Amino acid sequence: MDVGLILTGLIIGFSIAAPVGPIGVLCIRRTLAQGRSFGLVSGLGAATADAIYACIAGFGLTFISSILVGQQLWLRILGGLFLCCLGIRTFRSEPAESSVAATGKGLAAAYVSTFLLTLTNPMTVISFAAVFAGLGIATEGGDYVSAGGLVLGVFVGSGLWWFALAGGVGLFRGSFNVKGLRWVNRIAGAIIAGFGFFALLSLKL
């Protein structure tokens, strides 16, 4: 497996994950309200979805990408509605008086929610395909080892971003009291719902 290709995938995964969108806001809010573990696991859910889309692009699975792009309207509607509901729920939620225990069930819910939310944006696979093609590393089939190394790099790179984000934000968690966390919920909820409303308004029905 080409180490250089893994490093290339790492840089691509980190770069695509880094822009702060609704997942980033959600990760920040969960880190401040529930702890680093919840923020990190939320980010890993998004990293897994990124890896799946990178896999589709890297292995040249055009029939899957065509289906996803063909159904992008319904997926984006679903994603927009999910963001709206999540934003409203976050806005109205009251912060816990004490730290939330990092139980398996709670962490699994955090992981699955961001994983599914990231999957509702099928244009991500187009982004990976465009980057891979632009760098001359797209694989139309056959070189599965190289494609696998690229996908591995994307997952590690995306995961590193979420680890850095959750770790960095976690440093400030002790500075927030209940009142401060309440405002974090309100601001994060408004931003997340705003992303959802914007996504729905931008649809061409």
Secondary structure, 3 states (H helix, E strand, C coil): CCHHHHHHHHHHHHHHHCCCCHHHHHHHHHHHHHCHHHHHHHHHHHHHHHHHHHHHHHCCCHHHHHHHHHCHHHHHHHHHHHHHHHHHHHHHCCCCCCCCCCCHHHHHHHHHHHHHHHHCCCHHHHHHHHHHHHCCCCCCCCCHHHHHHHHHHHHHHHHHHHHHHHHHHHCCHHHCCHHHHHHHHHHHHHHHHHHHHHHHHCCCC
